[in-house]
Amino acid sequence: MSRKTIKIGVFGGHRGRSFIKNFKLMKGVKVVALCESNQEEIDKARELGILDDSIAVYSDFNEFIDCGMDAVVLCNFFHEHAKYAKIALEKKIHVLSETTAAPTLKECVELCQAVEKSHKKYMLAANTSMMPGPNELRNIAKSGVLGQIFYGEAEYLHPWESRPEAVITGGPERYKHWRKHLPRTYYNMHSLGALMEITETLPVKVSGKCVYAPDFCERMAQPFNGDVHSITVSEMDNGAVFTSTGCSSIGPMSKWFRISGENGNAETLRFDQNGVRVDYMKYAIPEELGETGYKLYYPEHAGLNSDIFDEKDNKDFPGVPAGNSGHYGGCDFWIALKFVKYLRNEYTPFFDVYRACALSAAAILSWRSVQNNGKEYDIPDFKNKRSRRKYLKDDASPFPDEFGDFDFEPCSHPDYDLFKNKETTK
Ligand SMILES: NC(=O)c1ccc[n+]([C@@H]2O[C@H](COP(=O)([O-])OP(=O)(O)OC[C@H]3O[C@@H](n4cnc5c(N)ncnc54)[C@H](O)[C@@H]3O)[C@@H](O)[C@H]2O)c1
């Protein structure tokens, strides 16, 4: 796409607010429409000064998607991104999708097919690796100072008490909300996703294990979940092994990452996304560190210290935020910028549709492993048109459909009667 103004539509007003705010900071980019059916979200966006009269508001997706846009940002419900991405791609509209790319293996394959058929651009909005700490781990892995990376760990802890209000309040409808049915392994973009990008690797095999506490879940108004914490073990395409949590409901809030290689170990500081500690093996200590063997430091701003920003960008993006654009280190701004640069053919994102689907498949299959005593599953090769075809029948999902029914893949342990509360959805 040339330097003509890029017209963007945002689908979903809650998370979407952050994208609207950040696109507004960029020259040559215009948010033309928001699709949101919840009036409270629209009012909130207006109240915050994010939504103004230059942005058309629709409550109906079909009207919204036809209003004249080059690209859509999917900030709608977690389990419905592939469904709407396919419609947008069919209409030759580029897609930036929030996590997860697709909730079933069937939809993963269909999404890859839709991207290929459309010849349009697709990117997953994987923002964690643009936080200063994880971004620095990426620089370290790339530089080769740790030698071959053979182990990685990622932790994403997000206790229920800090969940968005809509999930905690909101009447009977709230029981249909995806967060009420989310198996822990499914929200893996902030953990395994970040490790994939840091090390530029893909999972090829996964297994999973969960911590079950159904009574606790029920007390926390999560009657359809049984698990509070999960671990996915992934074998990567370079032979490395990673362990990662999903979105764990134990506290306190944390995103933490470690990569270990032949020459040492690099990790972000716990509870501080901005800092990094690198420990070298004795034989690999760089001369400038002397006897110490490690260094602890705060890297420069993630975006400014990455491959997506250079001096000339200052005039195009005069409002570059130093950390107030949503999430740590302004990483929401950087992900929006990456997408714009991708549309302008100035940047190639790590998370194209194939890697995004591999990440979704790791979520789906490690949950299946949890249900099957830790059995290991192969991640489909989504680039292989022939071998991926067999997954077109694999539509098991733990999420309720639009009527609130969820009779497919359980979102809890098979021994726990999660359906006993089903009447609360009515
Ligand atoms: N990357 C991150 O750091 C991050 C942070 C928060 C949320 N997210 C992602 O953003 C997405 C949205 O999550 P959320 O926290 O905003 O909560 P949410 O899922 O409750 O919000 C979705 C919004 O979309 C609207 N919507 C959905 N379908 C619609 C339809 N057919 N027509 C009109 N409006 C519709 C809903 O009314 C709602 O306001 C999820 O995929 C989540 O994973 C990502």
The ligand as an SDF file (V2000), in Angstrom:
LIG
                    3D

 44 48  0  0  0  0  0  0  0  0999 V2000
   -3.2250   -7.7900   23.8270 N   0  0  0  0  0  0  0  0  0  0  0  0
   -3.6910   -7.3960   24.9860 C   0  0  0  0  0  0  0  0  0  0  0  0
   -2.9270   -6.9670   25.8060 O   0  0  0  0  0  0  0  0  0  0  0  0
   -5.1750   -7.4730   25.2580 C   0  0  0  0  0  0  0  0  0  0  0  0
   -5.7370   -6.8830   26.3940 C   0  0  0  0  0  0  0  0  0  0  0  0
   -7.1270   -6.9710   26.5810 C   0  0  0  0  0  0  0  0  0  0  0  0
   -7.9160   -7.6490   25.6550 C   0  0  0  0  0  0  0  0  0  0  0  0
   -7.3280   -8.2150   24.5760 N   0  0  0  0  0  0  0  0  0  0  0  0
   -8.1520   -8.9260   23.5750 C   0  0  0  0  0  0  0  0  0  0  0  0
   -9.1310   -8.0470   23.0540 O   0  0  0  0  0  0  0  0  0  0  0  0
  -10.3250   -8.7840   22.7350 C   0  0  0  0  0  0  0  0  0  0  0  0
  -11.5090   -8.1140   23.4250 C   0  0  0  0  0  0  0  0  0  0  0  0
  -11.3780   -8.2090   24.8200 O   0  0  0  0  0  0  0  0  0  0  0  0
  -11.9550   -7.1060   25.8130 P   0  0  0  0  0  0  0  0  0  0  0  0
  -11.1650   -7.1560   27.0460 O   0  0  0  0  0  0  0  0  0  0  0  0
  -12.0510   -5.8170   25.0740 O   0  0  0  0  0  0  0  0  0  0  0  0
  -13.4180   -7.5940   26.2350 O   0  0  0  0  0  0  0  0  0  0  0  0
  -14.7040   -8.1050   25.4380 P   0  0  0  0  0  0  0  0  0  0  0  0
  -14.4040   -9.3450   24.7240 O   0  0  0  0  0  0  0  0  0  0  0  0
  -15.7530   -8.1670   26.4390 O   0  0  0  0  0  0  0  0  0  0  0  0
  -15.0280   -6.9400   24.4070 O   0  0  0  0  0  0  0  0  0  0  0  0
  -15.4730   -7.1820   23.1120 C   0  0  0  0  0  0  0  0  0  0  0  0
  -16.3400   -6.0140   22.6810 C   0  0  0  0  0  0  0  0  0  0  0  0
  -16.7610   -6.2560   21.3380 O   0  0  0  0  0  0  0  0  0  0  0  0
  -18.1490   -6.0020   21.2210 C   0  0  0  0  0  0  0  0  0  0  0  0
  -18.7030   -6.9370   20.2290 N   0  0  0  0  0  0  0  0  0  0  0  0
  -18.4240   -8.2640   20.1280 C   0  0  0  0  0  0  0  0  0  0  0  0
  -19.1010   -8.8090   19.1060 N   0  0  0  0  0  0  0  0  0  0  0  0
  -19.8360   -7.8180   18.5540 C   0  0  0  0  0  0  0  0  0  0  0  0
  -20.7370   -7.7590   17.4480 C   0  0  0  0  0  0  0  0  0  0  0  0
  -21.0180   -8.8560   16.7150 N   0  0  0  0  0  0  0  0  0  0  0  0
  -21.2920   -6.5700   17.1340 N   0  0  0  0  0  0  0  0  0  0  0  0
  -21.0010   -5.4480   17.8560 C   0  0  0  0  0  0  0  0  0  0  0  0
  -20.1620   -5.4400   18.9170 N   0  0  0  0  0  0  0  0  0  0  0  0
  -19.5700   -6.6160   19.2670 C   0  0  0  0  0  0  0  0  0  0  0  0
  -18.7320   -6.2810   22.5970 C   0  0  0  0  0  0  0  0  0  0  0  0
  -19.9210   -5.5470   22.8490 O   0  0  0  0  0  0  0  0  0  0  0  0
  -17.5910   -5.8620   23.5410 C   0  0  0  0  0  0  0  0  0  0  0  0
  -17.7080   -4.5270   23.9730 O   0  0  0  0  0  0  0  0  0  0  0  0
  -10.0830  -10.2000   23.1920 C   0  0  0  0  0  0  0  0  0  0  0  0
   -9.6890  -10.9750   22.1010 O   0  0  0  0  0  0  0  0  0  0  0  0
   -8.9170  -10.0980   24.1650 C   0  0  0  0  0  0  0  0  0  0  0  0
   -8.1440  -11.2540   24.1480 O   0  0  0  0  0  0  0  0  0  0  0  0
   -5.9890   -8.1340   24.3580 C   0  0  0  0  0  0  0  0  0  0  0  0
  1  2  1  0
  2  3  2  0
  2  4  1  0
  4  5  1  0
  4 44  2  0
  5  6  2  0
  6  7  1  0
  7  8  2  0
  8  9  1  0
  8 44  1  0
  9 10  1  0
  9 42  1  0
 10 11  1  0
 11 12  1  0
 11 40  1  0
 12 13  1  0
 13 14  1  0
 14 15  2  0
 14 16  1  0
 14 17  1  0
 17 18  1  0
 18 19  2  0
 18 20  1  0
 18 21  1  0
 21 22  1  0
 22 23  1  0
 23 24  1  0
 23 38  1  0
 24 25  1  0
 25 26  1  0
 25 36  1  0
 26 27  1  0
 26 35  1  0
 27 28  2  0
 28 29  1  0
 29 30  1  0
 29 35  2  0
 30 31  1  0
 30 32  2  0
 32 33  1  0
 33 34  2  0
 34 35  1  0
 36 37  1  0
 36 38  1  0
 38 39  1  0
 40 41  1  0
 40 42  1  0
 42 43  1  0
M  CHG  2   8   1  16  -1
M  END
$$$$
